[in-house]
Structures are given as structure tokens and as C-alpha cells.
Amino acid sequence: IDDALLHRAPAGAGRAFRILALWLPLWFAPIALAAPWLGYGHLYVHIGIFFAGMAVVTFGGAYAVLAYVAQRAVVDFGWLSSRQMLDGLALAETTPGPLILVVQFVAFVAGFQTYGMTGGIVAAGIALWVTFVPCFLWIFLGAPYVESLRHQKPLAGALAAITAAVVGVILNLALWFALHALFTQSAAEPIPGTQLHLPIFASIDLRLAALTALSMLLTFAAHWSTSRTLLVMSIAGVAIYFVTL
């Protein structure tokens, strides 16, 4: 770390402490309020802890973290089905707002299926709070040092490694969604220490496979924009749905 950063850090220690003293309690306020009354095993507390932890590792944006969310929420916790997770991603992609709002959908479904509409709204609010409040903490805490950190070679190397890892995580997400969107059945491979699932090819949904192929042609061959492709594919999906009822 260069001398300028070292000289500036002690002077900013008081400021950093004040920021932490304000934003850390705000970040964990829903968990701190709910846990004493409901217990640490309650769904609301579980949602708060899970998404607060998720907010710490979103280095690659929503696409990088959604594979982790899908794995934990669908497979480990059973909060929603893989089909519901796909519906959440589709809603997030086709409506205004950041893709990370999928977490609000996941929490709402979990709360709704357990406690009804009110439970869904409360769960969604908790997920939204613990996901976005730390954004202010990181910005206010790290902003004075961003320019200096950009020129640190060790940090640049670490960020390059994170970038490479994020590419792999996004590929994992694409494969996970392809598996659950295109195939109605999958089977776990007996490989020790893994949770590898492979599709049962006889269960392929030919309608979705055709739509996937068409979207790839429009995107990569015709060079259509994302918004235009989504609009056309939405119309095509509705048409196929009514024709094949």
C-alpha cells in the first residue's frame, strides 16, 4: 500500500468507526429485532442471515450470485422449486430494476408458502433490506480509498482472479438454468463429494428447446438487442402456450 494511503488511513479511522457504528446496526436490524421474539430457527431470521451473508460475496453481480442462491434456496432449504426460481429470473429480466431483485422474489415465495401473503411481504422486505443496506456501508467506507487501491498490483491480481472465478460461476448458472428449463427430469451422478446432476434427455421440452435455439440465432447471428429479443421471445412463448394447450 502506498504512503499516501497509509498516511490517510489513520486520519480516517474516526470516520470509518462512525460509518460502521451507523450502518452495521442498520444492516442487521431486522435480524436483531426478529431473533429474540421468534427464535433463530424462524424463517424470517433464516432469510435475514442468508441474504445478509449473500450481500457480502456479490463480487460478480447478480449473475454470479444467483447460482449460489438457487443452490441454497431450492436444493438445500426447499423454499421454492426450480421452476419457481426460473419464473423469478424471467420476471427480473423482463421488468425494470436490477436483476438482484430476484432475491426479493425468492424470499417472498418462501414466506408466502409458509405464512401466506403477509408472510411473503415481510420476508421480501427483510431480504430487500439486508441485501441493499450494506451497499451504503461499502460505498461510504471505501470511497476515499478507491483511487489509491486501483494502482495496487496485488489488489489488481486478486480482482483478476475474482473475475476469472465469476466467469466460471456464471457458466454454472447458465448450465443450471438450462438443465431445469429444458428438461423435466434429471438424475444425480454417483460421484463422491459432488452434487452433479445430468439431464434425462428423453424428458427434453422440445418447445423450450426450439425457443432457446431461436433466441440464440437472434442474439448471435442476427445481432438483435437484448430487449428486442426478449420481446419477440415472450410473444413466441405465449403463442406456443396457447397453441399447445
Secondary structure, 3 states (H helix, E strand, C coil): CCHHHHHHHHHCHHHHHHHHHHHHHHHCHHHHHHHHHHCCCCHHHHHHHHHHHHHHCCCCCHHHHHHHHHHHHHHHCCCCCHHHHHHHHHHHHHCCCCHHHHHHHHHHHHHHHHHHHHHHHHHHHHHHHHHHHHHHHHHHHHHHHHHHHCCCHHHHHHHHHHHHHHHHHHHHHHHHHHHHHHECCEEECCCCCCCCEEECHHHECHHHHHHHHHHHHHHHHCCCCHHHHHHHHHHHHHHHHHHCC
